[in-house]
Amino acid sequence: MGSYILRRVLYAIPIALGVTIICFSLIYIGPTDPIQAVVPDDATAEDIERIRIAYGFDKPIPVQYLMWLGRAVTGEFGNSLQSNRPVIEDLLPAIGNTFRIAIVAMFLSATVAFVLGSIAAFNHGRWLDRIVTAFAVAGVSIPHFWLAIVMVIVFSVELGALPAMGMGPDGSSSWQLDWTHVKHMILPVIALSVIPMATIMRTTRGAVLEILGQEFVQTLRAKGLAGRRILLHIVKNAAPTVLAVTGLQIGQLLGGSILIETVFSWPGTGRLLNEAIFKRDLPTLQATILLLAMFFVTLNLVVDVVQTWVDPRIKRG
Amino acid sequence: MANGTAGTSRFVDVTGTQVPVGGARAQGYWASVWKRLRRDPVSLACAAILLLIFLAAIFAPLIAPHDPYRTSVRFRLAPFGSPDRVLGGDELGRDMLSRLIYGGRISLLMGLLPVVMATLIGGSLGIIAGFIGGKTNMLIMRVMDVFYAFPSVLLAIAISGALGAGLRNGLIALTLVHIPPIARVSESVTTQVRSFDFVEAARASGAKAVTLIRVHVLGNVLGPILIYASTKISLSIIIAAGLSFLGLGVSPPEADWGLMLATLRQSIYVNPYVAALPGAMIFITSMCFNMLSDGLRSAMDVRL
């Protein structure tokens, strides 16, 4: 097990380096001189020249990459072109806010999906199965940011039951655990949950169906084990597959939260990215993408290790 | 991910039970696929809806009742059924029906073209990696892994955010998003097919690599690759709409479902139903693509 984890970590290192290369090149693939991406519009020619040297833009690209990587490791991503503060100061609270809804959405979708997916498999071919399957297809096909808007129309505009914007009353940026703040979370969390819920549901249904068809289940039934006792065996066998998909979905959920946060003006990474795109603030764009992607790489690593721990039969090379 | 058994999968139906080989074989593969598809009302309905949307988009100038760009103060956010504005008017009084018909052009293009490009590029990369194996495989697949390390929406937004707004940049970003998963599936299917005895036999009788790929590998991997690629169309349409929604797609006043969704967002308090229409079009289109590709998959008995 120890050597497997080590191998898996070693394998993740080149991937992580590759991710940094892609993030680094983001400011070079654009149509403008990369120096334009890091200086404010009103900078004088001397300023630009000074920054060009300070940031190493006069050096060969590989050297620039190493310098950039060195700064990135210490959390130095330059200044935001919107706020003129260090990017990291805007980024850290935004990440916290994103995680606040992402984690809730993840637990909600994983639990509901696992239960409904299993129910569907146990009722294979019957109406309950059809409803769950239809819901799963709709869930992966729906543009979730549109669903968010529709929910705002229904619950905020028509019913006036739930707030449509922000993280708390009067656009407050602090958060505490009380009903007024939780109320602001409900719609964003549901909108975020739809895609992972549908995907995990589909996978669970498939995995449980496959296990139900296996000989050992028939043996258990033949031996007289019924309902609940069989369920335990099935859950144990379906867990690794479901776990793997759930892990991947957390990453997709973080990606999707960009659009959801835009709809709900939720002050997270998504809104930060949206503003960065709008103002062509490439340092912020680069840093946000890098941190989210790194989180995703780590997450995949953790999922792989946990999966092997749950089911030692799967060891990926 | 893809543990589809390409060579034998034709004779194993979706539930995993063996289907008698003789009957399916006698009529020819594609005939039997068509026969199964014909008996699937959901797939047929989806195909019909998609055909309608396609035809409407292609012949938009002939069908659209009004000029989709002509603004009118009188019809600003007009409700459904207004005279001259059957599906209402948008925030500038333009005819919603005409704009929805024209809007399909860009949305369908953004859904299909990147998937076609990615299938050509990713499919070739995957087949090459799977067929040659060894170091070439390592190199190609590790590069794919790096792109795979980004959540798809995030990668699309990162690339088009860096490249800047516009249709061409959006198409590039979406193509790059689809290449790694398609390459992965192609690689894993090709690796399986390569190890089959008939490929080994052909190699032993002196067939060249190009012949091997063309005759033996392609015929067996194309089905699963195309089916997998078809599942990406709906994702592509949704991500494309998301890019437009963030202002990274085409720019106003162009008619595009994602962009219309974004510009009408301010109007949900005035006329929520008109504002919800473009999203409904995206939903219907992507749902039909999804269900059609599910139907095709079970008709072709491809397991991914």
Interface residues (C-beta under 8 A of the other chain):
Chain A: P14 I15 A16 G18 V19 I21 I22 C23 L26 I27 I29 G30 P31 V137 A138 V140 S141 I142 P143 F145 W146 L147 I149 V150 V152 I153 V157 E158 E210 G213 G251 Q252 L253 L254 G255 G256 I258 L259 T262 V263 L273 N274 A276 I277 F278 R280 L282 L285 I289 L292 A293 F296 V297 N300
Chain B: T15 G16 R142 V143 D145 V146 F147 A149 F150 P151 S152 V153 L154 L155 I157 A158 I159 G161 A162 L163 G164 S234 I238 A241 G242 F245 L246 G247 L248 L261 R265 I268 Y269 P272 A275 A276 P278 G279 A280 I282 F283 S286 M287 F289 N290 M291 D294
